[in-house]
Amino acid sequence: MTLTNITKNKTVIERTRIAVGFFSQLRGLMFEKKKNFDYALVFPLHMEGRFSASIHCLFVFFPIDVVFLDREKKVVDIKKSLMPFTPFCIPSKPAKYFVELPAGKSNGVEIGDQLEWK
C-alpha cells in the first residue's frame, strides 16, 4: 500500500502498514529498529477524539513524525520529529486516524490535506 496526499497528488511514502487489532496497536513502533522503519504505520481508531488519539513514544528509539487525521482522512494536526520516549502526545483537534512516519516524511503534508492509503 502507498500513502498518498490526494490534495497535492503526491506520494508521501511507498510502503504502508495498518495496525489492526488491539495488540498491533498496543505495540505500534515499540522496539522497532530504525533501519527497518521505512513505511507508514496507520492506526484506525474506534472513535474520533483528542484523548482517544493520544500516543506515547515509550520504547521507540528514534524520532518519528505523526500525522493526525479526522474521519474524512483530512489532516488535523502534525507532530514533527517526536522524540524517543515522549510520554504523552495529544492532537490539537479530534482524530479518527493517526499515521506514524519516519522523521521528515511528513514534509509537504499540511493541515487540511487529505491522505489516502491503498
Contacts in CASP RR format, 6 or more apart in sequence:
PFRMAT RR
TARGET T0000
AUTHOR 0000-0000-0000
METHOD contacts of the structure
MODEL  1
MTLTNITKNKTVIERTRIAVGFFSQLRGLMFEKKKNFDYALVFPLHMEGR
FSASIHCLFVFFPIDVVFLDREKKVVDIKKSLMPFTPFCIPSKPAKYFVE
LPAGKSNGVEIGDQLEWK
1 15 0 8 1.000
1 16 0 8 1.000
1 17 0 8 1.000
1 18 0 8 1.000
1 117 0 8 1.000
1 118 0 8 1.000
2 11 0 8 1.000
2 13 0 8 1.000
2 14 0 8 1.000
2 15 0 8 1.000
2 16 0 8 1.000
2 117 0 8 1.000
2 118 0 8 1.000
3 11 0 8 1.000
3 12 0 8 1.000
3 13 0 8 1.000
3 16 0 8 1.000
3 40 0 8 1.000
3 42 0 8 1.000
3 99 0 8 1.000
3 101 0 8 1.000
3 115 0 8 1.000
3 116 0 8 1.000
3 117 0 8 1.000
4 10 0 8 1.000
4 11 0 8 1.000
4 12 0 8 1.000
4 115 0 8 1.000
4 116 0 8 1.000
4 117 0 8 1.000
4 118 0 8 1.000
5 11 0 8 1.000
5 12 0 8 1.000
5 108 0 8 1.000
5 109 0 8 1.000
5 113 0 8 1.000
5 114 0 8 1.000
5 115 0 8 1.000
6 114 0 8 1.000
6 115 0 8 1.000
6 116 0 8 1.000
7 112 0 8 1.000
7 113 0 8 1.000
7 114 0 8 1.000
8 108 0 8 1.000
8 113 0 8 1.000
10 108 0 8 1.000
12 40 0 8 1.000
12 101 0 8 1.000
12 105 0 8 1.000
12 106 0 8 1.000
12 109 0 8 1.000
12 115 0 8 1.000
13 38 0 8 1.000
13 39 0 8 1.000
13 40 0 8 1.000
13 101 0 8 1.000
13 102 0 8 1.000
13 105 0 8 1.000
14 39 0 8 1.000
15 38 0 8 1.000
15 39 0 8 1.000
15 40 0 8 1.000
16 39 0 8 1.000
16 40 0 8 1.000
16 41 0 8 1.000
16 42 0 8 1.000
16 117 0 8 1.000
17 39 0 8 1.000
17 40 0 8 1.000
17 41 0 8 1.000
17 42 0 8 1.000
18 41 0 8 1.000
18 42 0 8 1.000
18 44 0 8 1.000
18 117 0 8 1.000
19 25 0 8 1.000
19 27 0 8 1.000
19 28 0 8 1.000
19 41 0 8 1.000
19 42 0 8 1.000
19 43 0 8 1.000
19 44 0 8 1.000
20 44 0 8 1.000
25 43 0 8 1.000
28 41 0 8 1.000
28 43 0 8 1.000
28 100 0 8 1.000
29 37 0 8 1.000
29 41 0 8 1.000
29 57 0 8 1.000
29 60 0 8 1.000
29 64 0 8 1.000
29 100 0 8 1.000
30 58 0 8 1.000
30 59 0 8 1.000
30 60 0 8 1.000
31 59 0 8 1.000
31 61 0 8 1.000
32 60 0 8 1.000
32 61 0 8 1.000
33 61 0 8 1.000
34 61 0 8 1.000
34 62 0 8 1.000
37 62 0 8 1.000
37 64 0 8 1.000
37 102 0 8 1.000
38 102 0 8 1.000
40 99 0 8 1.000
40 100 0 8 1.000
40 101 0 8 1.000
40 105 0 8 1.000
40 117 0 8 1.000
41 99 0 8 1.000
41 100 0 8 1.000
41 101 0 8 1.000
42 97 0 8 1.000
42 98 0 8 1.000
42 99 0 8 1.000
42 117 0 8 1.000
43 97 0 8 1.000
43 98 0 8 1.000
43 99 0 8 1.000
43 100 0 8 1.000
44 96 0 8 1.000
44 97 0 8 1.000
45 52 0 8 1.000
45 53 0 8 1.000
45 95 0 8 1.000
45 96 0 8 1.000
45 97 0 8 1.000
45 98 0 8 1.000
46 52 0 8 1.000
47 96 0 8 1.000
48 70 0 8 1.000
48 71 0 8 1.000
48 94 0 8 1.000
48 95 0 8 1.000
48 96 0 8 1.000
49 94 0 8 1.000
49 95 0 8 1.000
49 96 0 8 1.000
50 90 0 8 1.000
50 91 0 8 1.000
50 92 0 8 1.000
50 93 0 8 1.000
50 94 0 8 1.000
50 95 0 8 1.000
51 90 0 8 1.000
53 68 0 8 1.000
53 90 0 8 1.000
53 91 0 8 1.000
53 94 0 8 1.000
53 95 0 8 1.000
53 96 0 8 1.000
53 98 0 8 1.000
54 88 0 8 1.000
54 89 0 8 1.000
54 90 0 8 1.000
54 91 0 8 1.000
55 66 0 8 1.000
55 88 0 8 1.000
55 89 0 8 1.000
55 98 0 8 1.000
55 100 0 8 1.000
56 86 0 8 1.000
56 87 0 8 1.000
56 88 0 8 1.000
56 89 0 8 1.000
57 64 0 8 1.000
57 82 0 8 1.000
57 83 0 8 1.000
57 84 0 8 1.000
57 85 0 8 1.000
57 86 0 8 1.000
57 87 0 8 1.000
57 89 0 8 1.000
58 85 0 8 1.000
58 86 0 8 1.000
58 87 0 8 1.000
59 85 0 8 1.000
60 84 0 8 1.000
60 85 0 8 1.000
61 84 0 8 1.000
62 84 0 8 1.000
62 103 0 8 1.000
63 81 0 8 1.000
63 82 0 8 1.000
63 83 0 8 1.000
63 84 0 8 1.000
63 103 0 8 1.000
64 81 0 8 1.000
64 82 0 8 1.000
64 100 0 8 1.000
64 101 0 8 1.000
64 102 0 8 1.000
64 103 0 8 1.000
65 78 0 8 1.000
65 79 0 8 1.000
65 80 0 8 1.000
65 81 0 8 1.000
65 82 0 8 1.000
65 100 0 8 1.000
65 101 0 8 1.000
65 102 0 8 1.000
65 103 0 8 1.000
65 104 0 8 1.000
65 105 0 8 1.000
65 106 0 8 1.000
66 78 0 8 1.000
66 79 0 8 1.000
66 82 0 8 1.000
66 89 0 8 1.000
66 98 0 8 1.000
66 99 0 8 1.000
66 100 0 8 1.000
66 101 0 8 1.000
66 106 0 8 1.000
67 75 0 8 1.000
67 77 0 8 1.000
67 78 0 8 1.000
67 98 0 8 1.000
67 99 0 8 1.000
67 101 0 8 1.000
67 106 0 8 1.000
67 109 0 8 1.000
67 115 0 8 1.000
68 75 0 8 1.000
68 76 0 8 1.000
68 77 0 8 1.000
68 78 0 8 1.000
68 79 0 8 1.000
68 91 0 8 1.000
68 93 0 8 1.000
68 95 0 8 1.000
68 97 0 8 1.000
68 98 0 8 1.000
69 75 0 8 1.000
69 76 0 8 1.000
69 95 0 8 1.000
69 96 0 8 1.000
69 97 0 8 1.000
69 98 0 8 1.000
69 99 0 8 1.000
69 115 0 8 1.000
70 76 0 8 1.000
70 93 0 8 1.000
70 94 0 8 1.000
70 95 0 8 1.000
70 96 0 8 1.000
71 96 0 8 1.000
72 114 0 8 1.000
73 97 0 8 1.000
73 114 0 8 1.000
73 115 0 8 1.000
73 116 0 8 1.000
74 112 0 8 1.000
74 113 0 8 1.000
74 114 0 8 1.000
74 115 0 8 1.000
75 109 0 8 1.000
75 110 0 8 1.000
75 111 0 8 1.000
75 112 0 8 1.000
75 113 0 8 1.000
75 114 0 8 1.000
75 115 0 8 1.000
76 91 0 8 1.000
76 92 0 8 1.000
76 93 0 8 1.000
76 94 0 8 1.000
76 95 0 8 1.000
76 111 0 8 1.000
76 112 0 8 1.000
77 91 0 8 1.000
77 92 0 8 1.000
77 93 0 8 1.000
77 95 0 8 1.000
77 111 0 8 1.000
78 106 0 8 1.000
78 109 0 8 1.000
78 110 0 8 1.000
78 111 0 8 1.000
79 89 0 8 1.000
79 91 0 8 1.000
80 103 0 8 1.000
80 104 0 8 1.000
80 106 0 8 1.000
81 103 0 8 1.000
81 104 0 8 1.000
82 89 0 8 1.000
91 98 0 8 1.000
99 115 0 8 1.000
109 115 0 8 1.000
END
